[in-house]
Amino acid sequence: MEFNASYTSLVAVGDSFTEGMSDLLPDGSYRGWADVLASRLAARTPGFRYANLAVRGKLISQIVDEQVDVAAAMRADVVTLVGGLNDTLRPKCDMGMVRGRLEEAVERLAPTCKKLVLMRSPGRNGPVMERFRPRMEELFTLVDELAARHDAVVVDLYGAPALGDQRMWDVDRLHLTAEGHRRVAEAVWQSLGLPQESDWQTPLPASAPPRWAARRVEDVRFARQHLLPWIGRRLTGRSSGDGRAGAQFNAELGRAFWVTPHEEGAAAPVAAWRRVESGEH
């Protein structure tokens, strides 16, 4: 492993997992593992540039059609691609279609970057996840095959028991907490050949299980605030990402832009980013 690896740019492609939900900041925006990773990379590389194109709720076809060509054109050192999981969670899922579109995405992105990073996404332990596990594992088998074929890196989050811990997941039971995102950032960091700063697979300390009554109250809250709206969107053909664009994508102009640390040479974490204007390197 090359522990002195250096990367000057990062583009993140995907859905809510990469957008950063539910790592909520005080201003109402999301941070997430990709932002944490970019912040750490920027602290060791002057002139580092970053763009997060991910949008919540996107299916693999939408990711390919809306983000992949944009990302390829940016010719970043590192591109992360995580997609297809939203498809597997739909009642009806055409896995043949998912396979074809994911292959298309990897074939377009791999030649345009120095390092393409794919993932076996984390899975929350619980009975609901068991229903979709066969599809997820079929997707992850494809991820492994594509990585081997195109010399991409696979970050195996699915195989990490610590990320299956329910305490790593937000109340919506679909998105990681801030601690979960921090661990994903560390996992990707290490996969890029950078020196370990923490053990992202360390289990959380043991704790007493919640009481029955508390679990039922939480179940009712989850159903009202998250499950029923999710079902409603499925029935009406809507998505939580409708009308949204990636953090570094200008929908009006139809193109992405880079951001770079506001203060050059600042230590991680980067406190503020500024947009790289046209013609600036």
PyMOL commands that set and color helices and strands:
alter all, ss='L'
color gray80, all
select helices_A, chain A and resi 16-19+32-44+60-74+85-88+95-112+127-150+161-164+166-168+178-191+212-236
alter helices_A, ss='H'
color red, helices_A
select strands_A, chain A and resi 9-14+49-52+78-82+115-120+153-156+249-250+255-256+259-261+273-275
alter strands_A, ss='S'
color yellow, strands_A
deselect
rebuild
show_as cartoon
